[in-house]
Amino acid sequence: MAGKIGISYGSDSPMTEFGGNPLRGGAINPRLFFFAGGVSGAWSVESINTVTGEGLPLVSRLDVVHGEIEKLPPKTEWVLKGVTSNVRYVARAEQRALLARQAALGRPEARRAALIPIKKSSAWWDLPQDERRRIFEESSHHIATGLKYLPAIARRLHHCRDLGDSEPFDFLTWFDYAPEHAQAFEDLVGELRVTEEWKFVEREVDIRLAR
Amino acid sequence: MAGKIGISYGSDSPMTEFGGNPLRGGAINPRLFFFAGGVSGAWSVESINTVTGEGLPLVSRLDVVHGEIEKLPPKTEWVLKGVTSNVRYVARAEQRALLARQAALGRPEARRAALIPIKKSSAWWDLPQDERRRIFEESSHHIATGLKYLPAIARRLHHCRDLGDSEPFDFLTWFDYAPEHAQAFEDLVGELRVTEEWKFVEREVDIRLAR
């Protein structure tokens, strides 16, 4: 059973931002998502595999919550959170190709999912934008590789690095797919993990789920 | 008088991220800064000018706090917060030129400052990366314009858009400079405000300060 959950979109009052406890800000960002590992939630955890660096404690179920969690489900072991945001590397032609092919999350047949939290090194974050783009796409073909697996694999990227709290990961990527595309998903993550971009990944955990 | 203030850099414990109230995350991001408008703080507010959209209430003083605010100064009217982050548009050659010329904030002679909170439109955020870069630099010369005023004007950019709470602005830029460079600062903001990039600015407030 999930705790009491609500999505707040703010209000028309100009002072809403500063209402309540101003240290918490006001409304919750509607782009915010929580992933709570424990004993409740729609997803059964099949495995938690440490790919690089420190792992995450094993749990039996995962709850995915959009908006605000007022109260955690009982026996929650860990919570990861992130916000969806604007693209950082995708160019116009790539955006067009992605929009033409990508599927929405939550299709009834998508009974497999993966949550892959990643942290990149400070060497990555210190690079200028043009060099990160070159590594990301011209060298590592991150966008082109993802495109090959559309629409079978649907995904949503959440950013954690610029949340106010210090988060253990920089990104959380959530994927869902039908069981018959499980091998395609292995191929996708396998292709990405041997790229130049992945040399900058200093922590990665791979959480597989079913419902 | 500022409230009790501390900077937390986390700990070595692997579970620190999930300690305390997991909804708040754990440690505070050391890249987090608060700007509290009220009756206390090192900076005297000279003016608060609404450039575009909704303004901010006038206050007499501004407190700039790095890290965590445990308690707000009494009579705080508003608090803005943001995190420093990686560059989003700067290329290697530009980064080199900036590093060669830029000065640190907080020079003793820098007795004037400005805080300029900005919110850009969803049309901006929906653009792919290459088009935002083209508007930002090839059309609007944002980096080149800033460079002309270095090292007289020092600056620090804070991002608010991807904080977990819904913030009223996307960016807070903090500038400081010596009084003899006040006209140079007017020229800088004047040049930027007539660019193509600024057509995407839907809210801007210009707060001028002295100490």
Interface residues (C-beta under 8 A of the other chain):
Chain A: S8 G10 P14 E17 F18 P22 L23 R24 G25 G26 A27 I28 N29 P30 R31 L32 F34 E54 I69 L72 T76 E77 W78 V79 K81 V83 S85 N86 V87 R88 Y89 V90 A91 R92 E94 Q95 W125 D126 L127 P128 Q129 D130 E131 R133 H159 R161 D162 L163 G164 D165 S166 E167 P168
Chain B: S8 G10 P14 E17 F18 P22 L23 R24 G25 G26 A27 I28 N29 P30 R31 L32 F34 E54 I69 L72 T76 E77 W78 V79 K81 V83 S85 N86 V87 R88 Y89 V90 A91 R92 E94 Q95 W125 D126 L127 P128 Q129 D130 E131 R133 H159 R161 D162 L163 G164 D165 S166 E167 P168
